[in-house]
Amino acid sequence: MITKKQMQDLAKKHGTPLFIVDHDEIRRNYAQFKKYLPRVQAYYAVKAEPMPEIVKTLYKAGASFDVASMPEFMIVHEYIKGMPDKKRLAWIWDKIIYANPIKPNETLKELDQYRPLVTFDNLEEIHKIKKYAPHAGLCLRIRVPNTGAVVELSSKFGASPGEAVDLILEAVKQGLGVEGLSFHVGSQTTNFENYVQAINLSADIFKEAKERGYDKMNLLDIGGGFPAPYDSSVKPFQELAEKINAELERLFPDPKIEILAEPGRFMIATAGTSVMRINGKTVRDGKTCYYVNDGAYHTFSGIIFDHQHCNVYSFRKGKKTENCSVFGPTCDALDVISSAMPLPTDLQLGELLYSTNMGAYSHASSTWFNGFPPAKVVHINK
Ligand SMILES: *Cc1c(COP(=O)(O)O)cnc(C)c1O
């Protein structure tokens, strides 16, 4: 764990706003994932935080990758370059899944040379893949309950379980190979039953496909959604892992069926720390307001895009706190980190504040709005 002293030293050396990525923490998260889900290969969802340094650390640790665009694919492709063709083709499915069910034609054309593994969830996409990426392996994304997830995804993607086998058979009829199924239970899922239901739905679809003559599916991708321990209400990962393992054991006992997952947030959330500086201060309607140099258009973009509630802390010890407002640096009234953050009311201009568990969906969606650049990034324990 990064210490307060380290944060202050790094802020002094590099200035603020600062985004610190702790690679020891990334390795710990990956090791924890493998420890509790030994049968599951983790394909890190690059979108959670796409820095090449992070991909490198996870690659070295043994992870694979879930990408959703050509630029993300190319970050991982770095590790294919120079491989002999034969090895490259064997490697690609083991290391990358292109998990965006909707792909532009140009992307499919470009991807085809790599014979990638790609997801799909509708008929039009089958026609596109047939035309532009006939060498791809397919994985059907199905729609599963997202009950209780902080970020819901089931309204945008996923074939309904009732049409799943029709779509699989149609793809096969067109000469494409369908390798298996994937789903996403919703991001930051604290309702572990979602995984149980989704694995059960998948088992039903495997069975129906077999009954209707297709028995070549050998992959189940249980997606992302694994919750980061943002607060004490999040149940331990081990508890979720035990549930998943039990269902996999019961419904997919055949070791030839490969089990994949696409954890994003789980791998990276706890590895990111923000340090910011107070640039302004006033009292409005009796409430102390601090204006800091990072905000909702920058590292705290998750407040808008990811339903995040971020905690901001003072470096001072044991001070009495009151609910304060913390505003970002831009002129937009939307640029608010919190309107009820417990902070001491006597903080001075120039003082530093920090925020932990900031690794996922934060710097990744930072903008340049109002002329303020994204926070400077520092990697530690690389
Ligand atoms: C965003 C996304 C993920 C990662 O989700 P997390 O909740 O961060 O684990 C995985 N798979 C797909 C297809 C995604 O869109």
The ligand as an SDF file (V2000), in Angstrom:
LIG
                    3D

 15 15  0  0  0  0  0  0  0  0999 V2000
  -16.3450   -2.8040  -19.3700 C   0  0  0  0  0  0  0  0  0  0  0  0
  -16.3210   -4.2320  -19.7010 C   0  0  0  0  0  0  0  0  0  0  0  0
  -15.6370   -5.1350  -18.8750 C   0  0  0  0  0  0  0  0  0  0  0  0
  -15.0090   -4.7370  -17.5690 C   0  0  0  0  0  0  0  0  0  0  0  0
  -15.9820   -4.5930  -16.6000 O   0  0  0  0  0  0  0  0  0  0  0  0
  -15.6080   -4.3590  -15.0600 P   0  0  0  0  0  0  0  0  0  0  0  0
  -16.9240   -4.1760  -14.4160 O   0  0  0  0  0  0  0  0  0  0  0  0
  -14.7270   -3.1860  -14.9700 O   0  0  0  0  0  0  0  0  0  0  0  0
  -14.9360   -5.6080  -14.5680 O   0  0  0  0  0  0  0  0  0  0  0  0
  -15.5800   -6.4470  -19.2730 C   0  0  0  0  0  0  0  0  0  0  0  0
  -16.1570   -6.8660  -20.4210 N   0  0  0  0  0  0  0  0  0  0  0  0
  -16.8290   -6.0370  -21.2320 C   0  0  0  0  0  0  0  0  0  0  0  0
  -17.4270   -6.5680  -22.4770 C   0  0  0  0  0  0  0  0  0  0  0  0
  -16.9380   -4.6970  -20.8980 C   0  0  0  0  0  0  0  0  0  0  0  0
  -17.6310   -3.8700  -21.6990 O   0  0  0  0  0  0  0  0  0  0  0  0
  1  2  1  0
  2  3  1  0
  2 14  2  0
  3  4  1  0
  3 10  2  0
  4  5  1  0
  5  6  1  0
  6  7  2  0
  6  8  1  0
  6  9  1  0
 10 11  1  0
 11 12  2  0
 12 13  1  0
 12 14  1  0
 14 15  1  0
M  END
$$$$
